[in-house]
Amino acid sequence: MADAVAESAQAPAAVRRTEETMGTVFSFDVRGGEPAAVHAALEEAVAGLRRVDEVFSTYRDDSQISRLARGDLTVEECDREVAEVLELAAEAERVSDGWFSPRYRGRLDPTGIVKGWATERAARRLAEAGTVGVSLNGGGDVQLLGSPGAGRPWRVGVADPLRPGGLAAVVSAAGVDELAVATSGTAERGDHIVDPRTGRSAVTDLVSVTVVAPRLVWADCWATAAFAMGSREGLAWLETLPDVEALLITAGDEVRCTGGLADRLG
């Protein structure tokens, strides 16, 4: 639902790559750094995403998360990343008062947190390779680190859910070293967000929630939780979260946003 755009004729050398895994498309835009180190880190990042799919896919009976859900494995017998993700999911559930849940109809299913966590982790691996800037778009949710060049911030276009091909906003990472943009809604995947209280599709007046925060793992979770809450409760809750801004669009084409969002637009 979003794309990062860098506009600079003087920008450092760019390495771009697209990979399909985890049931979606990951688009890498990496700026600067020593070429051999960058390409090695890129291979590691892609391999890491593929490993995440092997471990966490709920569509694979042999994945560790499926075996854990069946009781065939314990958390201690899984890769250490499983415990890390489950701890993050438990924190998201606590902060959202249960509106975000790592379960689906009573069964363990941390799908709602895995993609954001994996995308952020891959982006940070590339940043560690000495790059100037990293933009990693994982299925429409973006983690930005650094910048595409001196004086040129990353910018992310947020799709308008009611006007295909149009933009609802453009988010700028000016003045910050890391920024994430995540959108939850019905435009791309239909009614896929579940109300944890009922186990059924969330009944809400919203068509999309876009959250802007430093880390994608949380931006993704908060967008999902706020969408399930609906516009009034979701906006009020998002306003309480530190370093979080959001744009909410209702089915009636009303646009609502947190108080500080204007500072991130441009």
ZADO-1210 file (C-alpha; in nm, 4 decimals, padded with zeros to 6 digits):
<atoms>
<atom x="00.0000" y="00.0000" z="00.0000" code="MET" pos="1"/>
<atom x="00.3024" y="00.2278" z="00.0118" code="ALA" pos="2"/>
<atom x="00.6158" y="00.2927" z="-00.1863" code="ASP" pos="3"/>
<atom x="00.9296" y="00.4743" z="-00.0856" code="ALA" pos="4"/>
<atom x="01.0550" y="00.7325" z="-00.3313" code="VAL" pos="5"/>
<atom x="01.3970" y="00.8973" z="-00.3387" code="ALA" pos="6"/>
<atom x="01.4449" y="01.2029" z="-00.5541" code="GLU" pos="7"/>
<atom x="01.8100" y="01.2992" z="-00.5916" code="SER" pos="8"/>
<atom x="02.0358" y="01.3214" z="-00.8921" code="ALA" pos="9"/>
<atom x="02.3318" y="01.3216" z="-00.6492" code="GLN" pos="10"/>
<atom x="02.2201" y="01.0194" z="-00.4479" code="ALA" pos="11"/>
<atom x="02.4724" y="00.7454" z="-00.3599" code="PRO" pos="12"/>
<atom x="02.4817" y="00.4351" z="-00.5776" code="ALA" pos="13"/>
<atom x="02.1616" y="00.2349" z="-00.5426" code="ALA" pos="14"/>
<atom x="02.1148" y="-00.1410" z="-00.5266" code="VAL" pos="15"/>
<atom x="01.7591" y="-00.2512" z="-00.5918" code="ARG" pos="16"/>
<atom x="01.6104" y="-00.5973" z="-00.5772" code="ARG" pos="17"/>
<atom x="01.2696" y="-00.7611" z="-00.5615" code="THR" pos="18"/>
<atom x="01.2026" y="-01.0964" z="-00.3975" code="GLU" pos="19"/>
<atom x="00.8879" y="-01.3028" z="-00.3561" code="GLU" pos="20"/>
<atom x="00.8522" y="-01.4938" z="-00.0302" code="THR" pos="21"/>
<atom x="00.6156" y="-01.5194" z="00.2671" code="MET" pos="22"/>
<atom x="00.3272" y="-01.4909" z="00.0231" code="GLY" pos="23"/>
<atom x="00.4165" y="-01.1348" z="-00.0749" code="THR" pos="24"/>
<atom x="00.6758" y="-00.9195" z="-00.2532" code="VAL" pos="25"/>
<atom x="00.9727" y="-00.7518" z="-00.0853" code="PHE" pos="26"/>
<atom x="01.1318" y="-00.4545" z="-00.2617" code="SER" pos="27"/>
<atom x="01.4805" y="-00.3477" z="-00.1527" code="PHE" pos="28"/>
<atom x="01.6338" y="-00.0061" z="-00.2212" code="ASP" pos="29"/>
<atom x="01.9802" y="00.0191" z="-00.0658" code="VAL" pos="30"/>
<atom x="02.1992" y="00.3297" z="-00.0930" code="ARG" pos="31"/>
<atom x="02.5753" y="00.3622" z="-00.0516" code="GLY" pos="32"/>
<atom x="02.8162" y="00.1290" z="00.1230" code="GLY" pos="33"/>
<atom x="03.0965" y="-00.0900" z="-00.0050" code="GLU" pos="34"/>
<atom x="02.9479" y="-00.2941" z="-00.2926" code="PRO" pos="35"/>
<atom x="03.0737" y="-00.6379" z="-00.1863" code="ALA" pos="36"/>
<atom x="02.9539" y="-00.5863" z="00.1723" code="ALA" pos="37"/>
<atom x="02.6164" y="-00.4601" z="00.0533" code="VAL" pos="38"/>
<atom x="02.5598" y="-00.7538" z="-00.1810" code="HIS" pos="39"/>
<atom x="02.6613" y="-01.0014" z="00.0893" code="ALA" pos="40"/>
<atom x="02.4237" y="-00.8390" z="00.3376" code="ALA" pos="41"/>
<atom x="02.1471" y="-00.8412" z="00.0780" code="LEU" pos="42"/>
<atom x="02.1909" y="-01.2144" z="00.0243" code="GLU" pos="43"/>
<atom x="02.1768" y="-01.2667" z="00.4020" code="GLU" pos="44"/>
<atom x="01.8652" y="-01.0516" z="00.4323" code="ALA" pos="45"/>
<atom x="01.6846" y="-01.2445" z="00.1569" code="VAL" pos="46"/>
<atom x="01.7901" y="-01.5796" z="00.3038" code="ALA" pos="47"/>
<atom x="01.6618" y="-01.4593" z="00.6416" code="GLY" pos="48"/>
<atom x="01.3210" y="-01.3769" z="00.4964" code="LEU" pos="49"/>
<atom x="01.2987" y="-01.7195" z="00.3340" code="ARG" pos="50"/>
<atom x="01.3926" y="-01.8828" z="00.6635" code="ARG" pos="51"/>
<atom x="01.1187" y="-01.6855" z="00.8396" code="VAL" pos="52"/>
<atom x="00.8695" y="-01.8288" z="00.5912" code="ASP" pos="53"/>
<atom x="00.9917" y="-02.1813" z="00.6657" code="GLU" pos="54"/>
<atom x="00.9638" y="-02.1319" z="01.0425" code="VAL" pos="55"/>
<atom x="00.6470" y="-01.9224" z="01.0758" code="PHE" pos="56"/>
<atom x="00.4189" y="-02.0129" z="00.7840" code="SER" pos="57"/>
<atom x="00.0810" y="-02.1311" z="00.9082" code="THR" pos="58"/>
<atom x="00.0197" y="-02.2814" z="00.5618" code="TYR" pos="59"/>
<atom x="00.2999" y="-02.5342" z="00.6030" code="ARG" pos="60"/>
<atom x="00.2247" y="-02.8326" z="00.8232" code="ASP" pos="61"/>
<atom x="00.5971" y="-02.8845" z="00.8828" code="ASP" pos="62"/>
<atom x="00.6758" y="-02.5276" z="00.9928" code="SER" pos="63"/>
<atom x="00.7854" y="-02.4813" z="01.3502" code="GLN" pos="64"/>
<atom x="00.4895" y="-02.2546" z="01.4273" code="ILE" pos="65"/>
<atom x="00.2428" y="-02.5156" z="01.2960" code="SER" pos="66"/>
<atom x="00.4127" y="-02.7903" z="01.4953" code="ARG" pos="67"/>
<atom x="00.4164" y="-02.5675" z="01.8039" code="LEU" pos="68"/>
<atom x="00.0447" y="-02.4958" z="01.7631" code="ALA" pos="69"/>
<atom x="-00.0248" y="-02.8713" z="01.7446" code="ARG" pos="70"/>
<atom x="00.1866" y="-02.9399" z="02.0510" code="GLY" pos="71"/>
<atom x="00.4498" y="-03.1340" z="01.8561" code="ASP" pos="72"/>
<atom x="00.7204" y="-02.8895" z="01.9683" code="LEU" pos="73"/>
<atom x="00.7871" y="-02.6707" z="02.2690" code="THR" pos="74"/>
<atom x="00.9037" y="-02.3114" z="02.2375" code="VAL" pos="75"/>
<atom x="01.2426" y="-02.4214" z="02.3714" code="GLU" pos="76"/>
<atom x="01.2767" y="-02.6711" z="02.0863" code="GLU" pos="77"/>
<atom x="01.2082" y="-02.4044" z="01.8218" code="CYS" pos="78"/>
<atom x="01.4522" y="-02.1559" z="01.6731" code="ASP" pos="79"/>
<atom x="01.5205" y="-01.8722" z="01.9169" code="ARG" pos="80"/>
<atom x="01.3354" y="-01.6323" z="01.6841" code="GLU" pos="81"/>
<atom x="01.0081" y="-01.8064" z="01.7720" code="VAL" pos="82"/>
<atom x="01.0370" y="-01.7072" z="02.1370" code="ALA" pos="83"/>
<atom x="01.1363" y="-01.3533" z="02.0311" code="GLU" pos="84"/>
<atom x="00.8304" y="-01.3132" z="01.8086" code="VAL" pos="85"/>
<atom x="00.5941" y="-01.4584" z="02.0691" code="LEU" pos="86"/>
<atom x="00.7290" y="-01.2190" z="02.3313" code="GLU" pos="87"/>
<atom x="00.6762" y="-00.9243" z="02.0975" code="LEU" pos="88"/>
<atom x="00.3242" y="-01.0469" z="02.0171" code="ALA" pos="89"/>
<atom x="00.2427" y="-01.0737" z="02.3875" code="ALA" pos="90"/>
<atom x="00.3608" y="-00.7148" z="02.4354" code="GLU" pos="91"/>
<atom x="00.1455" y="-00.5986" z="02.1429" code="ALA" pos="92"/>
<atom x="-00.1540" y="-00.7783" z="02.2928" code="GLU" pos="93"/>
<atom x="-00.0934" y="-00.6096" z="02.6293" code="ARG" pos="94"/>
<atom x="-00.0485" y="-00.2581" z="02.4868" code="VAL" pos="95"/>
<atom x="-00.3587" y="-00.2909" z="02.2667" code="SER" pos="96"/>
<atom x="-00.5704" y="-00.4362" z="02.5483" code="ASP" pos="97"/>
<atom x="-00.6272" y="-00.7503" z="02.3463" code="GLY" pos="98"/>
<atom x="-00.7173" y="-00.5870" z="02.0129" code="TRP" pos="99"/>
<atom x="-00.4033" y="-00.7386" z="01.8669" code="PHE" pos="100"/>
<atom x="-00.3819" y="-01.1142" z="01.9214" code="SER" pos="101"/>
<atom x="-00.1290" y="-01.3844" z="01.8274" code="PRO" pos="102"/>
<atom x="-00.4125" y="-01.6361" z="01.8081" code="ARG" pos="103"/>
<atom x="-00.6818" y="-01.7143" z="01.5537" code="TYR" pos="104"/>
<atom x="-00.9946" y="-01.8886" z="01.6805" code="ARG" pos="105"/>
<atom x="-00.8026" y="-02.0180" z="01.9774" code="GLY" pos="106"/>
<atom x="-00.5051" y="-02.1457" z="01.7788" code="ARG" pos="107"/>
<atom x="-00.1560" y="-01.9975" z="01.7901" code="LEU" pos="108"/>
<atom x="-00.1102" y="-01.7753" z="01.4835" code="ASP" pos="109"/>
<atom x="00.1364" y="-01.4821" z="01.5094" code="PRO" pos="110"/>
<atom x="00.0940" y="-01.3964" z="01.1405" code="THR" pos="111"/>
<atom x="-00.0049" y="-01.0391" z="01.2256" code="GLY" pos="112"/>
<atom x="00.3376" y="-00.9566" z="01.3651" code="ILE" pos="113"/>
<atom x="00.5755" y="-01.1767" z="01.1664" code="VAL" pos="114"/>
<atom x="00.5945" y="-00.9783" z="00.8406" code="LYS" pos="115"/>
<atom x="00.6624" y="-00.6449" z="01.0075" code="GLY" pos="116"/>
<atom x="00.9210" y="-00.7991" z="01.2378" code="TRP" pos="117"/>
<atom x="01.0934" y="-00.9831" z="00.9512" code="ALA" pos="118"/>
<atom x="01.0973" y="-00.6766" z="00.7257" code="THR" pos="119"/>
<atom x="01.2449" y="-00.4562" z="00.9962" code="GLU" pos="120"/>
<atom x="01.5065" y="-00.7178" z="01.0838" code="ARG" pos="121"/>
<atom x="01.6139" y="-00.7516" z="00.7198" code="ALA" pos="122"/>
<atom x="01.6408" y="-00.3739" z="00.6809" code="ALA" pos="123"/>
<atom x="01.8589" y="-00.3469" z="00.9914" code="ARG" pos="124"/>
<atom x="02.0888" y="-00.6193" z="00.8617" code="ARG" pos="125"/>
<atom x="02.1495" y="-00.4062" z="00.5529" code="LEU" pos="126"/>
<atom x="02.2084" y="-00.0939" z="00.7611" code="ALA" pos="127"/>
<atom x="02.4735" y="-00.2819" z="00.9591" code="GLU" pos="128"/>
<atom x="02.6655" y="-00.3363" z="00.6342" code="ALA" pos="129"/>
<atom x="02.7645" y="00.0297" z="00.6265" code="GLY" pos="130"/>
<atom x="02.4975" y="00.1607" z="00.3928" code="THR" pos="131"/>
<atom x="02.3838" y="00.5233" z="00.3801" code="VAL" pos="132"/>
<atom x="02.0152" y="00.4409" z="00.3556" code="GLY" pos="133"/>
<atom x="01.7775" y="00.1472" z="00.3338" code="VAL" pos="134"/>
<atom x="01.4165" y="00.1278" z="00.2188" code="SER" pos="135"/>
<atom x="01.2549" y="-00.2124" z="00.2446" code="LEU" pos="136"/>
<atom x="00.8944" y="-00.2526" z="00.1372" code="ASN" pos="137"/>
<atom x="00.7413" y="-00.5785" z="00.2556" code="GLY" pos="138"/>
<atom x="00.4016" y="-00.6233" z="00.0950" code="GLY" pos="139"/>
<atom x="00.3160" y="-00.2540" z="00.1243" code="GLY" pos="140"/>
<atom x="00.4624" y="-00.1896" z="00.4686" code="ASP" pos="141"/>
<atom x="00.7914" y="00.0002" z="00.4689" code="VAL" pos="142"/>
<atom x="01.0917" y="00.0271" z="00.7001" code="GLN" pos="143"/>
<atom x="01.3178" y="00.3239" z="00.6276" code="LEU" pos="144"/>
<atom x="01.6668" y="00.3690" z="00.7729" code="LEU" pos="145"/>
<atom x="01.9120" y="00.6508" z="00.7050" code="GLY" pos="146"/>
<atom x="01.8490" y="00.8492" z="00.3877" code="SER" pos="147"/>
<atom x="01.8856" y="00.8114" z="00.0113" code="PRO" pos="148"/>
<atom x="02.1410" y="01.0948" z="00.0054" code="GLY" pos="149"/>
<atom x="02.2535" y="01.4137" z="00.1747" code="ALA" pos="150"/>
<atom x="01.9593" y="01.6436" z="00.2394" code="GLY" pos="151"/>
<atom x="01.7158" y="01.4034" z="00.0708" code="ARG" pos="152"/>
<atom x="01.4758" y="01.2166" z="00.2997" code="PRO" pos="153"/>
<atom x="01.2949" y="00.9002" z="00.2084" code="TRP" pos="154"/>
<atom x="00.9331" y="00.9656" z="00.1170" code="ARG" pos="155"/>
<atom x="00.6494" y="00.7123" z="00.1209" code="VAL" pos="156"/>
<atom x="00.3299" y="00.7391" z="-00.0774" code="GLY" pos="157"/>
<atom x="00.0227" y="00.6004" z="00.1003" code="VAL" pos="158"/>
<atom x="-00.2370" y="00.4562" z="-00.1349" code="ALA" pos="159"/>
<atom x="-00.5896" y="00.5945" z="-00.1257" code="ASP" pos="160"/>
<atom x="-00.8151" y="00.2925" z="-00.0527" code="PRO" pos="161"/>
<atom x="-01.1175" y="00.4554" z="-00.2152" code="LEU" pos="162"/>
<atom x="-00.9442" y="00.5821" z="-00.5307" code="ARG" pos="163"/>
<atom x="-00.7313" y="00.3146" z="-00.6971" code="PRO" pos="164"/>
<atom x="-00.4086" y="00.4611" z="-00.8256" code="GLY" pos="165"/>
<atom x="-00.4369" y="00.7716" z="-00.6076" code="GLY" pos="166"/>
<atom x="-00.2476" y="00.8749" z="-00.2963" code="LEU" pos="167"/>
<atom x="-00.4040" y="00.9612" z="00.0360" code="ALA" pos="168"/>
<atom x="-00.0832" y="01.1153" z="00.1703" code="ALA" pos="169"/>
<atom x="00.2946" y="01.1280" z="00.1343" code="VAL" pos="170"/>
<atom x="00.4974" y="01.0601" z="00.4482" code="VAL" pos="171"/>
<atom x="00.8456" y="01.2088" z="00.4844" code="SER" pos="172"/>
<atom x="01.1300" y="01.0726" z="00.6976" code="ALA" pos="173"/>
<atom x="01.2950" y="01.4161" z="00.7129" code="ALA" pos="174"/>
<atom x="01.4816" y="01.4711" z="01.0384" code="GLY" pos="175"/>
<atom x="01.4787" y="01.1106" z="01.1602" code="VAL" pos="176"/>
<atom x="01.7136" y="00.8170" z="01.1101" code="ASP" pos="177"/>
<atom x="01.4422" y="00.5528" z="01.1132" code="GLU" pos="178"/>
<atom x="01.0772" y="00.5511" z="01.0217" code="LEU" pos="179"/>
<atom x="00.8206" y="00.2872" z="00.9381" code="ALA" pos="180"/>
<atom x="00.4870" y="00.3131" z="00.7579" code="VAL" pos="181"/>
<atom x="00.2304" y="00.0332" z="00.7828" code="ALA" pos="182"/>
<atom x="-00.1261" y="00.0150" z="00.6520" code="THR" pos="183"/>
<atom x="-00.4063" y="-00.2224" z="00.7468" code="SER" pos="184"/>
<atom x="-00.7326" y="-00.2247" z="00.5570" code="GLY" pos="185"/>
<atom x="-00.9664" y="-00.3984" z="00.3185" code="THR" pos="186"/>
<atom x="-00.8588" y="-00.2495" z="-00.0166" code="ALA" pos="187"/>
<atom x="-00.5912" y="-00.5069" z="-00.0995" code="GLU" pos="188"/>
<atom x="-00.6976" y="-00.8238" z="00.0823" code="ARG" pos="189"/>
<atom x="-01.0647" y="-00.7818" z="00.1670" code="GLY" pos="190"/>
<atom x="-01.2029" y="-00.8567" z="00.5132" code="ASP" pos="191"/>
<atom x="-00.8963" y="-01.0338" z="00.6531" code="HIS" pos="192"/>
<atom x="-00.8658" y="-00.8533" z="00.9887" code="ILE" pos="193"/>
<atom x="-01.0223" y="-01.0448" z="01.2746" code="VAL" pos="194"/>
<atom x="-01.1904" y="-00.9054" z="01.5844" code="ASP" pos="195"/>
<atom x="-01.0148" y="-01.1021" z="01.8645" code="PRO" pos="196"/>
<atom x="-01.3259" y="-01.0826" z="02.0814" code="ARG" pos="197"/>
<atom x="-01.5466" y="-01.2668" z="01.8325" code="THR" pos="198"/>
<atom x="-01.3015" y="-01.4590" z="01.6131" code="GLY" pos="199"/>
<atom x="-01.4829" y="-01.3199" z="01.3076" code="ARG" pos="200"/>
<atom x="-01.4000" y="-01.0440" z="01.0597" code="SER" pos="201"/>
<atom x="-01.3826" y="-00.7069" z="01.2309" code="ALA" pos="202"/>
<atom x="-01.6977" y="-00.4971" z="01.1891" code="VAL" pos="203"/>
<atom x="-01.5668" y="-00.1440" z="01.1547" code="THR" pos="204"/>
<atom x="-01.6363" y="00.1867" z="00.9839" code="ASP" pos="205"/>
<atom x="-01.2792" y="00.1994" z="00.8532" code="LEU" pos="206"/>
<atom x="-01.1341" y="00.1053" z="00.5166" code="VAL" pos="207"/>
<atom x="-00.7723" y="00.1740" z="00.6131" code="SER" pos="208"/>
<atom x="-00.5424" y="00.2715" z="00.8977" code="VAL" pos="209"/>
<atom x="-00.1881" y="00.3877" z="00.8244" code="THR" pos="210"/>
<atom x="00.0505" y="00.4094" z="01.1190" code="VAL" pos="211"/>
<atom x="00.3825" y="00.5945" z="01.1196" code="VAL" pos="212"/>
<atom x="00.6341" y="00.4971" z="01.3876" code="ALA" pos="213"/>
<atom x="01.0083" y="00.4353" z="01.4200" code="PRO" pos="214"/>
<atom x="00.9805" y="00.0547" z="01.4066" code="ARG" pos="215"/>
<atom x="00.7794" y="-00.1494" z="01.1582" code="LEU" pos="216"/>
<atom x="00.7143" y="-00.4346" z="01.4000" code="VAL" pos="217"/>
<atom x="00.5005" y="-00.1970" z="01.6103" code="TRP" pos="218"/>
<atom x="00.3581" y="00.0139" z="01.3277" code="ALA" pos="219"/>
<atom x="00.2177" y="-00.3034" z="01.1710" code="ASP" pos="220"/>
<atom x="00.0646" y="-00.4267" z="01.4978" code="CYS" pos="221"/>
<atom x="-00.0871" y="-00.0898" z="01.5870" code="TRP" pos="222"/>
<atom x="-00.2437" y="-00.0484" z="01.2414" code="ALA" pos="223"/>
<atom x="-00.4097" y="-00.3892" z="01.2725" code="THR" pos="224"/>
<atom x="-00.5356" y="-00.3263" z="01.6254" code="ALA" pos="225"/>
<atom x="-00.6682" y="00.0220" z="01.5473" code="ALA" pos="226"/>
<atom x="-00.8507" y="-00.1029" z="01.2384" code="PHE" pos="227"/>
<atom x="-01.0329" y="-00.3628" z="01.4471" code="ALA" pos="228"/>
<atom x="-01.1274" y="-00.0976" z="01.7049" code="MET" pos="229"/>
<atom x="-01.2943" y="00.1365" z="01.4560" code="GLY" pos="230"/>
<atom x="-01.2280" y="00.5031" z="01.3895" code="SER" pos="231"/>
<atom x="-01.3295" y="00.6613" z="01.7199" code="ARG" pos="232"/>
<atom x="-01.1726" y="00.4164" z="01.9628" code="GLU" pos="233"/>
<atom x="-00.8785" y="00.3474" z="01.7324" code="GLY" pos="234"/>
<atom x="-00.7852" y="00.7138" z="01.6932" code="LEU" pos="235"/>
<atom x="-00.8178" y="00.7811" z="02.0663" code="ALA" pos="236"/>
<atom x="-00.5927" y="00.4842" z="02.1459" code="TRP" pos="237"/>
<atom x="-00.3312" y="00.5729" z="01.8840" code="LEU" pos="238"/>
<atom x="-00.3065" y="00.9234" z="02.0325" code="GLU" pos="239"/>
<atom x="-00.1859" y="00.7684" z="02.3600" code="THR" pos="240"/>
<atom x="00.1101" y="00.5856" z="02.2020" code="LEU" pos="241"/>
<atom x="00.4499" y="00.7603" z="02.2080" code="PRO" pos="242"/>
<atom x="00.6198" y="00.8416" z="01.8759" code="ASP" pos="243"/>
<atom x="00.3162" y="00.7182" z="01.6799" code="VAL" pos="244"/>
<atom x="00.1124" y="00.9074" z="01.4224" code="GLU" pos="245"/>
<atom x="-00.1700" y="00.7752" z="01.2081" code="ALA" pos="246"/>
<atom x="-00.4085" y="00.8392" z="00.9207" code="LEU" pos="247"/>
<atom x="-00.7512" y="00.6727" z="00.9323" code="LEU" pos="248"/>
<atom x="-00.9954" y="00.6654" z="00.6397" code="ILE" pos="249"/>
<atom x="-01.3581" y="00.5583" z="00.6850" code="THR" pos="250"/>
<atom x="-01.5906" y="00.3911" z="00.4374" code="ALA" pos="251"/>
<atom x="-01.7717" y="00.7247" z="00.4210" code="GLY" pos="252"/>
<atom x="-01.4512" y="00.8918" z="00.2946" code="ASP" pos="253"/>
<atom x="-01.3823" y="01.0742" z="00.6201" code="GLU" pos="254"/>
<atom x="-01.0141" y="01.1311" z="00.6937" code="VAL" pos="255"/>
<atom x="-00.9051" y="01.1361" z="01.0576" code="ARG" pos="256"/>
<atom x="-00.5522" y="01.1700" z="01.1872" code="CYS" pos="257"/>
<atom x="-00.3498" y="01.2016" z="01.5039" code="THR" pos="258"/>
<atom x="-00.2439" y="01.5454" z="01.6165" code="GLY" pos="259"/>
<atom x="00.1177" y="01.5233" z="01.5064" code="GLY" pos="260"/>
<atom x="00.0747" y="01.3603" z="01.1672" code="LEU" pos="261"/>
<atom x="00.1094" y="01.6896" z="00.9782" code="ALA" pos="262"/>
<atom x="00.4720" y="01.7093" z="01.0899" code="ASP" pos="263"/>
<atom x="00.5457" y="01.3832" z="00.9049" code="ARG" pos="264"/>
<atom x="00.3796" y="01.4771" z="00.5760" code="LEU" pos="265"/>
<atom x="00.5674" y="01.6245" z="00.2841" code="GLY" pos="266"/>
</atoms>
